[in-house]
Amino acid sequence: MRALIDTNVVLDYVLERQPFHPDAEKIILLVAAEDFVGYLSSITPINVYYIGRKLKGKDHSLKEVRRLIQLFEIAAADKQVLQDAFDLEFADYEDAVQCASAISENLDAIVTRDTSDFEKSPISVYSPAEFLEVLKAKNK
């Protein structure tokens, strides 16, 4: 399975946001264990650095972004993806860009804590807990 992990899930892991951190950490560990292929939109490392630097400092944020780039594949957010995002008619453009990135890579799923923001996604959308259950069922 190949899945795009939404920025909010990555931030839950990097910033240890409770009560969301445990599921986010499990997902990151499954990517590291190669139980599935994890993707990030190319905007995610930038957002993680920007937000993380304010809350955890520059050094911590750079270390985490380097680790993310090593672990994950990166889905492009090129001109076509940015234009395609408008056609999705999402309420939030950033979410639309992540979805368009996932579409451009022909991914199987998007994992987000805000599933309602992705209601118009043509790709399956799961909360972190739901996605962990999907992976568990596939590995039986």
C-alpha positions in Angstrom: 0.0 0.0 0.0 1.1 3.5 -0.8 -0.3 6.4 1.3 0.1 10.1 1.7 0.4 11.2 5.3 -1.2 14.6 5.9 0.8 17.3 7.5 -1.3 17.3 10.6 -0.4 13.7 11.3 3.3 14.4 10.8 3.0 17.4 13.1 1.3 15.2 15.7 4.4 13.0 15.7 7.1 15.7 15.5 5.5 18.0 18.1 4.3 15.1 20.3 0.8 16.5 20.3 -1.5 14.6 22.6 -3.7 12.6 22.4 -2.7 12.2 18.7 1.0 11.3 19.1 0.7 7.5 19.7 -1.1 6.8 16.4 1.1 9.2 14.5 4.2 7.5 15.9 2.9 4.0 15.0 2.4 5.2 11.4 5.9 6.7 11.2 7.4 3.5 12.7 5.5 1.4 10.1 7.0 3.6 7.3 10.4 3.0 8.8 9.8 -0.7 8.9 8.6 -0.6 5.3 5.2 -2.1 6.1 3.8 0.4 3.6 5.2 3.2 1.4 4.7 6.5 3.0 4.5 9.7 1.0 4.5 13.3 2.0 3.4 16.2 -0.2 6.4 18.4 -1.0 4.7 21.1 1.1 4.7 19.1 4.3 8.5 19.3 5.2 8.3 23.0 4.7 5.2 23.4 6.9 6.8 21.0 9.6 9.9 23.2 9.7 8.0 26.4 9.8 5.6 25.4 12.6 8.2 23.2 14.4 10.8 25.9 14.5 8.4 28.2 16.4 7.5 25.6 19.0 10.5 23.3 19.3 13.4 25.4 17.9 15.4 25.4 14.6 17.7 22.5 15.4 14.9 20.1 16.4 12.9 21.1 13.4 15.8 20.6 10.9 16.6 17.2 12.5 13.0 16.1 12.1 12.7 17.3 8.5 15.9 15.5 7.6 14.5 12.3 9.1 11.2 12.7 7.3 12.9 13.2 3.9 14.9 10.1 4.5 11.9 8.0 5.5 9.2 9.1 3.1 8.8 9.4 -0.6 7.9 13.0 -1.7 4.9 13.7 -3.9 5.4 16.7 -6.1 3.5 19.9 -5.8 4.5 21.2 -9.3 2.5 23.6 -11.4 0.1 21.0 -12.6 -0.6 19.7 -9.1 -1.2 23.3 -7.9 -3.6 23.9 -10.7 -5.4 20.5 -10.3 -6.0 21.4 -6.6 -8.4 24.1 -7.7 -10.5 21.5 -9.6 -11.0 19.5 -6.4 -13.1 22.3 -4.9 -11.9 21.7 -1.3 -12.6 24.3 1.3 -8.9 24.5 2.2 -6.4 24.9 -0.7 -3.5 23.3 1.3 -5.6 20.1 1.8 -6.5 20.2 -1.9 -2.8 20.5 -2.9 -2.0 17.4 -0.7 -4.9 15.5 -2.3 -3.8 16.5 -5.8 -0.2 15.4 -4.9 -1.6 12.0 -3.9 -3.6 11.8 -7.1 -0.6 12.6 -9.2 1.3 9.8 -7.6 -1.6 7.3 -8.0 -1.6 6.6 -4.3 -4.0 4.3 -2.5 -4.9 6.4 0.5 -4.6 9.6 2.4 -4.2 9.5 6.1 -5.4 12.6 8.0 -6.8 13.5 11.3 -9.3 15.8 9.5 -11.1 13.4 7.3 -14.0 15.8 6.8 -11.7 18.2 5.0 -11.1 15.5 2.4 -14.7 14.5 1.7 -14.3 15.3 -2.0 -11.2 13.2 -2.4 -11.3 10.6 -5.1 -8.8 8.6 -3.1 -9.7 6.6 0.1 -9.2 8.8 3.2 -8.6 7.3 6.7 -8.0 8.7 10.1 -4.7 7.4 11.7 -6.6 4.9 13.8 -8.6 3.6 10.8 -5.4 3.4 8.7 -3.7 1.3 11.3 -6.7 -1.1 11.3 -6.5 -1.3 7.5 -2.8 -2.2 7.6 -3.4 -4.7 10.4 -6.1 -6.4 8.3 -3.9 -6.5 5.2 -1.1 -8.1 7.1 -3.2 -11.0 8.5 
